[in-house]
Amino acid sequence: MTDVCISMKNIMRLDLISLAVSLQNHLDKDMGFSISSPHSKSVYLSLVEDEMHAPFRALTPEHIVISTTEAKSICDYTGLDFLGYLKLCLALVLVQRKALCLNPQIKSEDLFHPPNEHCLYNRNLGINNFALHIEKMVLCNGCKDFYHCLGCDKELAHLQKKIDHWKKNTDHEQRTP
């Protein structure tokens, strides 16, 4: 079972509530294979405006976070709509969550990406530079190998399918030199 959560300070934001409902539907219909917990515990997806977790983070197998910090600017720059952006972050964080589920010795901090490489998992330069990684829309070979070794093949295949779809349906390639 998965619950999409919104912080109390955002409870009056109807736009965020609508997005949470859309993400909940996406999880229930399209992502059930990835979100089920091996321990039959609930999984909480929190939408927050917190740069510390931006743009996404798997804290534990039962708690994942997607940050909306700078999301509108990133969407404006990349051509993704807001829900598409959240679905991209969700697909990325679900691979990390699966790695945590299957490998209890791994901690959230072990999933940080090395700097200086274009990859959707590289969050080293801050949230504003995430737009540049979305523009390239690639997973580095190191991440593909890492998550493959951790048993996340199904989630990686789903993520790659989403990336291919977004590459085909956004205008980001026209701005890439």
N, C-alpha and C positions, 0 to 999 in steps of 0.2 A: 504494500500500500504506500502511496506517495501523497504527501500533502504539500501544496504550494502555500507558503506563508508570506504575509506582508507585515511589516512592523507596525506597531500601533500609531506611530506618528504619520504613517502613510495611509491609514485606514480610510480617510476621507477622499483620497485621490481616486476618483472613479476610473480614470484612464489606467492606473496601475492595477486596480481590481479587475478590470476587463482583460488586461494582459495576463494576470494571474490565472483567470478562468481559461483563457486560450492556451496557456502553457499546461495547465492541468489536463485539458482535453488532449493536447498533443502527447503528453506523457501517457495518458490512459490508452489512447488509440494507437500511437505510432512507436512508442518507446518501451512498452511493457517488458520486452525481452531484457532490457538493460537496467531497469530500475528495481526489479525484484531483489529483495534482500535475502541473503543466505540464512539469516538468523530470524526470519519472519518478523523483523522489526519494521516500524514505519520509517520512511525516508522523508526528510524534510528539506524542501527546496525553499530557501529564503531569498526573496528579492529585497535588496538593501541599496541605500545610497551611501556606500562606504568605500572610499578609495583603497582602504587596506586590503580588501578582498577583490578589488577590481582586476579584470572584468569578471572573473569567476574563480571559484576555489572549492575543492573537495576537502572539507575539514575532517570528516570521518565518513565511513560508509553510510551512516544514517543522517548526515547533515552536509548539504551542499549549498553554496551561495552563488548567486549571480548579482553583480552590482550594476545599478543603472547610472552610476557616476559617468558623466561625459557621453552617455550612450547616444543622445540626440546628435551631438556633434560628430560622433563616429559614423552614425547612420547617414547624416548629411554628406559627409566626405566620401563614404564608400558606396553609397547607392542602395544599401540594404534598408528595408523598412524596419521599424522598431521590433516588431514581433520576429522577423527574420533574424535580426541581431541576437535577440534573446534565445532563439532556437539554435543558432550557431554556438553561443556560449554554453547552452545546455548540452548539445552534442559533444562539445569538447570536455566539459566537466564530467559527463557520464562515463567517458573513457577512464578518467582519473579515478572516479568513484569505484568503477569495476576493479581497477588495479588494487585499491585499498581493500575491497571486499575479498578478493582472491588471495591477497598476500598480507595477512595481519601484522607481519613484522615491519611493513612499510608505513611510514608516517606521512602526513600531508606535506611536510617540508621536503621530503625526498622527491617530490614531484616537480620541484622548481626546475626550470629550464636553464641550461648554461647560457651566458650572455653571448652577444655578437653573432647570432644566427637567425635568419628569417624563418620563423615558424609561428604558427598560431598559438603554440604553448609558451612562447617567449614573452614573459611579462616583466622582464628586468628593467626596461626603460620607462615604465609607468603606463598609465591608462591611455594617455594621449598618443603614444606610439603604437598602441594596439591597432589603431586604424591603418598604419603602414603594413602590419602583418596581415590584416584582413585584405588589404589591397593586393598583396602578393598571393594570398589564399593558398598557402602550402603548409604541409607538415614536413618537418625535416626527417631525413632518414634515421637519425638517432632516436627520435621520438617513435617513429614507426617500429623500429627494432625493439626499443625499450618496452613499449606497451604490448607488442607481440609476445615477447618473452614472459610478460606478466599474465598472459592469457586473455587479452582483451581483443581478440581477432574480430569477433562479431560487432563489437562497438566501433572498432577502427574501420571496418567495412562500411558500417552505417554512416560514420563521420565522413569518410571519403566520398560516399554517394551524395551526401549533403553538400560537401565542398564542390564537387563536380556540378551539381545543380546550381549552386550560387554563382559559380564561375560563368556558367552558361547564361544565367538570367539576370546578371547585374552588369552595369557599365564600367566596373572597376578596371577591366582589362584595357579599356580605351585610354585610361589615364596612366597606365604603367608604361614607363619608358622602354 
